[in-house]
Structures are given as C-alpha cells and as structure tokens.
Amino acid sequence: MFQQHLAELGIKHIVGRVHHPETNGKVERFYGTFQQKIHLFDSIDDFMHWYNYVKPHMSLDFDKLEKPADAFYSRLDRRRKDLPMLKRSGDKS
C-alpha cells in the first residue's frame, strides 16, 4: 500500500544504503542546522533558499565554497542543463 501511495503521488522512494552512516548523518545534520538557524529567517522557504543556494557545505567541495544547488546543477546530465534555477518570490535574478 505504501509503494502504491507513493506511485500515485509521483514520488520515487529511494532508500539509504544499509550500514552507511553518512545517509542518516546528513539528514541529522540538516535538522540540527534547521533548529539552530530557523529563528533567523522569516519563513522555511527563506531558510531552504539559504541552505541550498547561499551556505557552503563542508560535505561538498568546501575549497570552492560549493552549495547543494551548485552540486546538483553541476552533476546534471548535459541534456538537462537547461532546467531553470528555482527562485524565491521577490528574487530579481
């Protein structure tokens, strides 16, 4: 029933690898940062924009100050490079 419900919603269920602590560690790290910083933002959307587009992540290429959005778009297949960047309401770029 769970798999059928996900399919109806168009969600692809991806499970973490067994005995791979990084999978849960990254999620736990995200929630830790969220709890520490959310009070600095007007909304969850503002926090998510900062987290994905502004804040460099040590788990990525920190020497280049890589952010999750940078990593995601740099790894896209060339035929998908024309996807638009997500913008928050009020962004001028």
N, CA, C and O atoms as a printed pandas DataFrame, in Angstrom:
     atom_number atom_name residue_name chain_id  residue_number  x_coord  y_coord  z_coord
0              1         N          MET        A               1    0.817   -1.196    0.000
1              2        CA          MET        A               1    0.000    0.000    0.000
2              3         C          MET        A               1    0.862    1.263    0.000
3              4         O          MET        A               1    0.544    2.247   -0.668
4              5         N          PHE        A               2    1.954    1.218    0.758
5              6        CA          PHE        A               2    2.846    2.381    0.824
6              7         C          PHE        A               2    3.423    2.695   -0.551
7              8         O          PHE        A               2    3.395    3.842   -0.997
8              9         N          GLN        A               3    3.952    1.662   -1.226
9             10        CA          GLN        A               3    4.537    1.869   -2.552
10            11         C          GLN        A               3    3.489    2.384   -3.545
11            12         O          GLN        A               3    3.785    3.244   -4.374
12            13         N          GLN        A               4    2.275    1.857   -3.458
13            14        CA          GLN        A               4    1.202    2.295   -4.340
14            15         C          GLN        A               4    0.865    3.764   -4.074
15            16         O          GLN        A               4    0.663    4.537   -5.010
16            17         N          HIS        A               5    0.806    4.140   -2.808
17            18        CA          HIS        A               5    0.515    5.534   -2.451
18            19         C          HIS        A               5    1.602    6.466   -2.992
19            20         O          HIS        A               5    1.293    7.528   -3.533
20            21         N          LEU        A               6    2.865    6.079   -2.851
21            22        CA          LEU        A               6    3.950    6.898   -3.388
22            23         C          LEU        A               6    3.824    7.036   -4.902
23            24         O          LEU        A               6    4.002    8.128   -5.443
24            25         N          ALA        A               7    3.522    5.942   -5.583
25            26        CA          ALA        A               7    3.365    5.969   -7.039
26            27         C          ALA        A               7    2.239    6.916   -7.445
27            28         O          ALA        A               7    2.379    7.669   -8.409
28            29         N          GLU        A               8    1.137    6.882   -6.724
29            30        CA          GLU        A               8    0.011    7.772   -7.016
30            31         C          GLU        A               8    0.398    9.241   -6.852
31            32         O          GLU        A               8   -0.114   10.106   -7.563
32            33         N          LEU        A               9    1.292    9.514   -5.926
33            34        CA          LEU        A               9    1.758   10.880   -5.690
34            35         C          LEU        A               9    2.920   11.271   -6.603
35            36         O          LEU        A               9    3.368   12.417   -6.586
36            37         N          GLY        A              10    3.407   10.316   -7.400
37            38        CA          GLY        A              10    4.541   10.591   -8.279
38            39         C          GLY        A              10    5.854   10.689   -7.540
39            40         O          GLY        A              10    6.770   11.377   -7.992
40            41         N          ILE        A              11    5.963   10.006   -6.400
41            42        CA          ILE        A              11    7.176   10.044   -5.573
42            43         C          ILE        A              11    7.990    8.788   -5.814
43            44         O          ILE        A              11    7.467    7.675   -5.758
44            45         N          LYS        A              12    9.280    8.975   -6.085
45            46        CA          LYS        A              12   10.181    7.836   -6.232
46            47         C          LYS        A              12   10.823    7.578   -4.873
47            48         O          LYS        A              12   11.537    8.432   -4.348
48            49         N          HIS        A              13   10.573    6.409   -4.308
49            50        CA          HIS        A              13   11.091    6.054   -2.990
50            51         C          HIS        A              13   12.532    5.578   -3.144
51            52         O          HIS        A              13   12.797    4.584   -3.819
52            53         N          ILE        A              14   13.441    6.279   -2.527
53            54        CA          ILE        A              14   14.855    5.921   -2.565
54            55         C          ILE        A              14   15.286    5.641   -1.133
55            56         O          ILE        A              14   15.217    6.523   -0.276
56            57         N          VAL        A              15   15.724    4.437   -0.877
57            58        CA          VAL        A              15   16.149    4.084    0.475
58            59         C          VAL        A              15   17.653    4.278    0.615
59            60         O          VAL        A              15   18.398    4.185   -0.360
60            61         N          GLY        A              16   18.085    4.548    1.839
61            62        CA          GLY        A              16   19.508    4.691    2.110
62            63         C          GLY        A              16   20.194    3.330    2.103
63            64         O          GLY        A              16   19.561    2.300    2.333
64            65         N          ARG        A              17   21.488    3.343    1.836
65            66        CA          ARG        A              17   22.252    2.097    1.837
66            67         C          ARG        A              17   22.388    1.558    3.255
67            68         O          ARG        A              17   22.536    2.317    4.213
68            69         N          VAL        A              18   22.335    0.258    3.367
69            70        CA          VAL        A              18   22.486   -0.404    4.658
70            71         C          VAL        A              18   23.919   -0.207    5.159
71            72         O          VAL        A              18   24.863   -0.247    4.370
72            73         N          HIS        A              19   24.079   -0.001    6.438
73            74        CA          HIS        A              19   25.387    0.197    7.080
74            75         C          HIS        A              19   26.150    1.369    6.459
75            76         O          HIS        A              19   27.369    1.306    6.296
76            77         N          HIS        A              20   25.430    2.431    6.116
77            78        CA          HIS        A              20   26.052    3.618    5.540
78            79         C          HIS        A              20   25.654    4.823    6.396
79            80         O          HIS        A              20   24.666    5.494    6.098
80            81         N          PRO        A              21   26.421    5.098    7.460
81            82        CA          PRO        A              21   26.014    6.123    8.424
82            83         C          PRO        A              21   25.903    7.534    7.843
83            84         O          PRO        A              21   25.197    8.371    8.405
84            85         N          GLU        A              22   26.588    7.814    6.727
85            86        CA          GLU        A              22   26.508    9.153    6.146
86            87         C          GLU        A              22   25.080    9.512    5.756
87            88         O          GLU        A              22   24.675   10.670    5.861
88            89         N          THR        A              23   24.325    8.526    5.311
89            90        CA          THR        A              23   22.958    8.791    4.866
90            91         C          THR        A              23   22.155    9.444    5.973
91            92         O          THR        A              23   21.579   10.512    5.765
92            93         N          ASN        A              24   22.105    8.834    7.134
93            94        CA          ASN        A              24   21.358    9.412    8.251
94            95         C          ASN        A              24   22.075   10.615    8.842
95            96         O          ASN        A              24   21.424   11.543    9.322
96            97         N          GLY        A              25   23.380   10.617    8.818
97            98        CA          GLY        A              25   24.144   11.729    9.373
98            99         C          GLY        A              25   23.851   13.041    8.670
99           100         O          GLY        A              25   23.754   14.084    9.316
100          101         N          LYS        A              26   23.710   12.998    7.358
101          102        CA          LYS        A              26   23.410   14.223    6.611
102          103         C          LYS        A              26   22.026   14.749    6.951
103          104         O          LYS        A              26   21.823   15.958    7.058
104          105         N          VAL        A              27   21.083   13.847    7.118
105          106        CA          VAL        A              27   19.733   14.262    7.496
106          107         C          VAL        A              27   19.746   14.846    8.904
107          108         O          VAL        A              27   19.132   15.882    9.161
108          109         N          GLU        A              28   20.447   14.179    9.809
109          110        CA          GLU        A              28   20.535   14.683   11.177
110          111         C          GLU        A              28   21.230   16.045   11.212
111          112         O          GLU        A              28   20.837   16.925   11.977
112          113         N          ARG        A              29   22.247   16.214   10.396
113          114        CA          ARG        A              29   22.969   17.493   10.335
114          115         C          ARG        A              29   22.044   18.596    9.829
115          116         O          ARG        A              29   22.052   19.711   10.350
116          117         N          PHE        A              30   21.246   18.277    8.808
117          118        CA          PHE        A              30   20.298   19.256    8.279
118          119         C          PHE        A              30   19.354   19.727    9.387
119          120         O          PHE        A              30   19.171   20.928    9.580
120          121         N          TYR        A              31   18.755   18.776   10.115
121          122        CA          TYR        A              31   17.802   19.150   11.160
122          123         C          TYR        A              31   18.470   19.919   12.298
123          124         O          TYR        A              31   17.855   20.805   12.891
124          125         N          GLY        A              32   19.716   19.589   12.603
125          126        CA          GLY        A              32   20.443   20.353   13.615
126          127         C          GLY        A              32   20.630   21.796   13.182
127          128         O          GLY        A              32   20.410   22.719   13.966
128          129         N          THR        A              33   21.038   21.993   11.928
129          130        CA          THR        A              33   21.213   23.345   11.401
130          131         C          THR        A              33   19.877   24.070   11.360
131          132         O          THR        A              33   19.791   25.249   11.704
132          133         N          PHE        A              34   18.833   23.358   10.936
133          134        CA          PHE        A              34   17.496   23.947   10.880
134          135         C          PHE        A              34   17.073   24.469   12.256
135          136         O          PHE        A              34   16.615   25.605   12.385
136          137         N          GLN        A              35   17.230   23.632   13.275
137          138        CA          GLN        A              35   16.820   24.037   14.627
138          139         C          GLN        A              35   17.643   25.220   15.143
139          140         O          GLN        A              35   17.122   26.075   15.858
140          141         N          GLN        A              36   18.926   25.266   14.780
141          142        CA          GLN        A              36   19.790   26.361   15.243
142          143         C          GLN        A              36   19.483   27.679   14.545
143          144         O          GLN        A              36   19.576   28.740   15.162
144          145         N          LYS        A              37   19.117   27.626   13.263
145          146        CA          LYS        A              37   19.066   28.839   12.440
146          147         C          LYS        A              37   17.675   29.334   12.066
147          148         O          LYS        A              37   17.540   30.487   11.657
148          149         N          ILE        A              38   16.643   28.516   12.188
149          150        CA          ILE        A              38   15.332   28.898   11.667
150          151         C          ILE        A              38   14.841   30.226   12.243
151          152         O          ILE        A              38   14.124   30.960   11.562
152          153         N          HIS        A              39   15.207   30.542   13.464
153          154        CA          HIS        A              39   14.752   31.807   14.058
154          155         C          HIS        A              39   15.303   33.037   13.338
155          156         O          HIS        A              39   14.793   34.141   13.528
156          157         N          LEU        A              40   16.328   32.863   12.523
157          158        CA          LEU        A              40   16.935   33.974   11.783
158          159         C          LEU        A              40   16.215   34.281   10.473
159          160         O          LEU        A              40   16.550   35.257    9.800
160          161         N          PHE        A              41   15.239   33.468   10.105
161          162        CA          PHE        A              41   14.568   33.590    8.813
162          163         C          PHE        A              41   13.088   33.877    8.999
163          164         O          PHE        A              41   12.495   33.525   10.018
164          165         N          ASP        A              42   12.502   34.521    8.000
165          166        CA          ASP        A              42   11.079   34.851    8.043
166          167         C          ASP        A              42   10.193   33.656    7.727
167          168         O          ASP        A              42    9.024   33.625    8.109
168          169         N          SER        A              43   10.760   32.661    7.021
169          170        CA          SER        A              43    9.950   31.505    6.635
170          171         C          SER        A              43   10.862   30.303    6.398
171          172         O          SER        A              43   12.082   30.433    6.303
172          173         N          ILE        A              44   10.248   29.152    6.306
173          174        CA          ILE        A              44   11.001   27.939    5.966
174          175         C          ILE        A              44   11.563   28.062    4.552
175          176         O          ILE        A              44   12.670   27.597    4.281
176          177         N          ASP        A              45   10.805   28.686    3.653
177          178        CA          ASP        A              45   11.295   28.885    2.285
178          179         C          ASP        A              45   12.582   29.714    2.280
179          180         O          ASP        A              45   13.518   29.403    1.543
180          181         N          ASP        A              46   12.630   30.764    3.096
181          182        CA          ASP        A              46   13.850   31.582    3.177
182          183         C          ASP        A              46   15.017   30.761    3.720
183          184         O          ASP        A              46   16.139   30.868    3.225
184          185         N          PHE        A              47   14.753   29.943    4.735
185          186        CA          PHE        A              47   15.801   29.071    5.273
186          187         C          PHE        A              47   16.293   28.100    4.201
187          188         O          PHE        A              47   17.499   27.923    4.028
188          189         N          MET        A              48   15.363   27.473    3.481
189          190        CA          MET        A              48   15.741   26.494    2.458
190          191         C          MET        A              48   16.557   27.137    1.340
191          192         O          MET        A              48   17.494   26.529    0.822
192          193         N          HIS        A              49   16.204   28.360    0.972
193          194        CA          HIS        A              49   16.985   29.060   -0.047
194          195         C          HIS        A              49   18.407   29.294    0.458
195          196         O          HIS        A              49   19.372   29.044   -0.265
196          197         N          TRP        A              50   18.538   29.768    1.682
197          198        CA          TRP        A              50   19.867   29.985    2.265
198          199         C          TRP        A              50   20.646   28.678    2.321
199          200         O          TRP        A              50   21.817   28.635    1.944
200          201         N          TYR        A              51   20.005   27.616    2.787
201          202        CA          TYR        A              51   20.664   26.332    2.972
202          203         C          TYR        A              51   21.152   25.745    1.641
203          204         O          TYR        A              51   22.232   25.157    1.584
204          205         N          ASN        A              52   20.373   25.900    0.590
205          206        CA          ASN        A              52   20.699   25.279   -0.695
206          207         C          ASN        A              52   21.459   26.171   -1.663
207          208         O          ASN        A              52   22.170   25.663   -2.531
208          209         N          TYR        A              53   21.328   27.501   -1.538
209          210        CA          TYR        A              53   21.923   28.399   -2.520
210          211         C          TYR        A              53   22.976   29.347   -1.965
211          212         O          TYR        A              53   23.742   29.923   -2.738
212          213         N          VAL        A              54   23.038   29.525   -0.650
213          214        CA          VAL        A              54   23.951   30.514   -0.066
214          215         C          VAL        A              54   25.020   29.864    0.810
215          216         O          VAL        A              54   26.194   30.219    0.712
216          217         N          LYS        A              55   24.634   28.931    1.652
217          218        CA          LYS        A              55   25.534   28.334    2.634
218          219         C          LYS        A              55   26.439   27.268    2.007
219          220         O          LYS        A              55   25.940   26.258    1.512
220          221         N          PRO        A              56   27.765   27.479    2.021
221          222        CA          PRO        A              56   28.670   26.413    1.549
222          223         C          PRO        A              56   28.587   25.205    2.497
223          224         O          PRO        A              56   28.398   25.363    3.703
224          225         N          HIS        A              57   28.730   24.016    1.941
225          226        CA          HIS        A              57   28.631   22.794    2.739
226          227         C          HIS        A              57   29.968   22.072    2.762
227          228         O          HIS        A              57   30.598   21.865    1.725
228          229         N          MET        A              58   30.386   21.694    3.956
229          230        CA          MET        A              58   31.673   21.007    4.105
230          231         C          MET        A              58   31.663   19.629    3.455
231          232         O          MET        A              58   32.722   19.122    3.085
232          233         N          SER        A              59   30.499   19.013    3.309
233          234        CA          SER        A              59   30.438   17.684    2.699
234          235         C          SER        A              59   30.592   17.748    1.186
235          236         O          SER        A              59   30.749   16.715    0.536
236          237         N          LEU        A              60   30.549   18.949    0.620
237          238        CA          LEU        A              60   30.749   19.132   -0.819
238          239         C          LEU        A              60   32.164   19.667   -1.022
239          240         O          LEU        A              60   33.031   19.435   -0.180
240          241         N          ASP        A              61   32.411   20.368   -2.106
241          242        CA          ASP        A              61   33.753   20.917   -2.357
242          243         C          ASP        A              61   33.886   22.232   -1.604
243          244         O          ASP        A              61   33.629   23.304   -2.151
244          245         N          PHE        A              62   34.289   22.136   -0.348
245          246        CA          PHE        A              62   34.347   23.317    0.513
246          247         C          PHE        A              62   35.422   24.300    0.052
247          248         O          PHE        A              62   35.292   25.501    0.290
248          249         N          ASP        A              63   36.490   23.812   -0.607
249          250        CA          ASP        A              63   37.525   24.718   -1.125
250          251         C          ASP        A              63   36.939   25.681   -2.148
251          252         O          ASP        A              63   37.407   26.811   -2.286
252          253         N          LYS        A              64   35.915   25.231   -2.863
253          254        CA          LYS        A              64   35.246   26.083   -3.860
254          255         C          LYS        A              64   33.952   26.683   -3.296
255          256         O          LYS        A              64   33.179   27.296   -4.033
256          257         N          LEU        A              65   33.721   26.509   -2.004
257          258        CA          LEU        A              65   32.521   27.000   -1.337
258          259         C          LEU        A              65   31.259   26.507   -2.035
259          260         O          LEU        A              65   30.311   27.262   -2.254
260          261         N          GLU        A              66   31.270   25.219   -2.379
261          262        CA          GLU        A              66   30.150   24.632   -3.118
262          263         C          GLU        A              66   28.908   24.515   -2.235
263          264         O          GLU        A              66   28.978   24.129   -1.068
264          265         N          LYS        A              67   27.792   24.855   -2.827
265          266        CA          LYS        A              67   26.496   24.763   -2.172
266          267         C          LYS        A              67   25.711   23.610   -2.789
267          268         O          LYS        A              67   26.045   23.179   -3.892
268          269         N          PRO        A              68   24.676   23.094   -2.118
269          270        CA          PRO        A              68   23.910   21.983   -2.689
270          271         C          PRO        A              68   23.371   22.261   -4.084
271          272         O          PRO        A              68   23.407   21.378   -4.941
272          273         N          ALA        A              69   22.874   23.466   -4.330
273          274        CA          ALA        A              69   22.362   23.786   -5.664
274          275         C          ALA        A              69   23.483   23.712   -6.702
275          276         O          ALA        A              69   23.267   23.233   -7.815
276          277         N          ASP        A              70   24.691   24.192   -6.336
277          278        CA          ASP        A              70   25.835   24.101   -7.247
278          279         C          ASP        A              70   26.127   22.645   -7.586
279          280         O          ASP        A              70   26.306   22.292   -8.752
280          281         N          ALA        A              71   26.174   21.810   -6.564
281          282        CA          ALA        A              71   26.479   20.394   -6.765
282          283         C          ALA        A              71   25.412   19.729   -7.615
283          284         O          ALA        A              71   25.730   18.947   -8.512
284          285         N          PHE        A              72   24.145   20.031   -7.343
285          286        CA          PHE        A              72   23.053   19.424   -8.096
286          287         C          PHE        A              72   23.135   19.792   -9.569
287          288         O          PHE        A              72   23.113   18.913  -10.430
288          289         N          TYR        A              73   23.228   21.084   -9.866
289          290        CA          TYR        A              73   23.235   21.506  -11.261
290          291         C          TYR        A              73   24.508   21.119  -11.994
291          292         O          TYR        A              73   24.465   20.869  -13.199
292          293         N          SER        A              74   25.641   21.062  -11.300
293          294        CA          SER        A              74   26.882   20.683  -11.975
294          295         C          SER        A              74   26.899   19.207  -12.354
295          296         O          SER        A              74   27.638   18.802  -13.251
296          297         N          ARG        A              75   26.092   18.407  -11.677
297          298        CA          ARG        A              75   26.065   16.979  -11.945
298          299         C          ARG        A              75   24.927   16.559  -12.885
299          300         O          ARG        A              75   24.793   15.381  -13.218
300          301         N          LEU        A              76   24.135   17.502  -13.296
301          302        CA          LEU        A              76   23.036   17.164  -14.203
302          303         C          LEU        A              76   23.583   16.703  -15.543
303          304         O          LEU        A              76   24.631   17.158  -16.001
304          305         N          ASP        A              77   22.877   15.828  -16.131
305          306        CA          ASP        A              77   23.169   15.377  -17.483
306          307         C          ASP        A              77   23.148   16.597  -18.411
307          308         O          ASP        A              77   22.331   17.496  -18.214
308          309         N          ARG        A              78   24.024   16.647  -19.414
309          310        CA          ARG        A              78   24.087   17.805  -20.308
310          311         C          ARG        A              78   22.746   18.102  -20.966
311          312         O          ARG        A              78   22.423   19.265  -21.210
312          313         N          ARG        A              79   21.978   17.090  -21.250
313          314        CA          ARG        A              79   20.685   17.331  -21.905
314          315         C          ARG        A              79   19.685   17.968  -20.961
315          316         O          ARG        A              79   18.629   18.422  -21.401
316          317         N          ARG        A              80   19.994   18.012  -19.656
317          318        CA          ARG        A              80   19.082   18.612  -18.690
318          319         C          ARG        A              80   19.619   19.928  -18.141
319          320         O          ARG        A              80   19.022   20.486  -17.221
320          321         N          LYS        A              81   20.721   20.439  -18.670
321          322        CA          LYS        A              81   21.345   21.656  -18.149
322          323         C          LYS        A              81   20.457   22.890  -18.310
323          324         O          LYS        A              81   20.713   23.916  -17.679
324          325         N          ASP        A              82   19.430   22.807  -19.135
325          326        CA          ASP        A              82   18.596   23.978  -19.356
326          327         C          ASP        A              82   17.470   24.108  -18.333
327          328         O          ASP        A              82   16.570   24.926  -18.523
328          329         N          LEU        A              83   17.495   23.322  -17.252
329          330        CA          LEU        A              83   16.481   23.464  -16.211
330          331         C          LEU        A              83   16.633   24.820  -15.533
331          332         O          LEU        A              83   17.755   25.248  -15.263
332          333         N          PRO        A              84   15.538   25.495  -15.257
333          334        CA          PRO        A              84   15.640   26.806  -14.599
334          335         C          PRO        A              84   16.043   26.662  -13.135
335          336         O          PRO        A              84   15.684   25.685  -12.478
336          337         N          MET        A              85   16.776   27.623  -12.639
337          338        CA          MET        A              85   17.093   27.671  -11.216
338          339         C          MET        A              85   15.808   28.038  -10.484
339          340         O          MET        A              85   15.018   28.846  -10.973
340          341         N          LEU        A              86   15.602   27.449   -9.322
341          342        CA          LEU        A              86   14.431   27.786   -8.524
342          343         C          LEU        A              86   14.630   29.162   -7.913
343          344         O          LEU        A              86   15.714   29.483   -7.426
344          345         N          LYS        A              87   13.592   29.963   -7.940
345          346        CA          LYS        A              87   13.679   31.310   -7.388
346          347         C          LYS        A              87   12.630   31.484   -6.310
347          348         O          LYS        A              87   11.532   30.933   -6.395
348          349         N          ARG        A              88   12.980   32.254   -5.299
349          350        CA          ARG        A              88   12.013   32.617   -4.275
350          351         C          ARG        A              88   11.203   33.801   -4.788
351          352         O          ARG        A              88   11.678   34.571   -5.623
352          353         N          SER        A              89   10.009   33.939   -4.297
353          354        CA          SER        A              89    9.230   35.119   -4.664
354          355         C          SER        A              89    9.980   36.349   -4.178
355          356         O          SER        A              89   10.503   36.370   -3.064
356          357         N          GLY        A              90   10.028   37.362   -5.011
357          358        CA          GLY        A              90   10.735   38.583   -4.647
358          359         C          GLY        A              90   12.159   38.636   -5.173
359          360         O          GLY        A              90   12.773   39.703   -5.163
360          361         N          ASP        A              91   12.717   37.485   -5.646
361          362        CA          ASP        A              91   14.061   37.498   -6.215
362          363         C          ASP        A              91   14.022   38.246   -7.550
363          364         O          ASP        A              91   13.086   38.092   -8.334
364          365         N          LYS        A              92   15.040   39.048   -7.790
365          366        CA          LYS        A              92   15.088   39.805   -9.021
366          367         C          LYS        A              92   15.900   39.098  -10.101
367          368         O          LYS        A              92   15.772   39.436  -11.278
368          369         N          SER        A              93   16.732   38.127   -9.731
369          370        CA          SER        A              93   17.566   37.448  -10.717
370          371         C          SER        A              93   16.908   36.200  -11.243
371          372         O          SER        A              93   17.481   35.509  -12.085
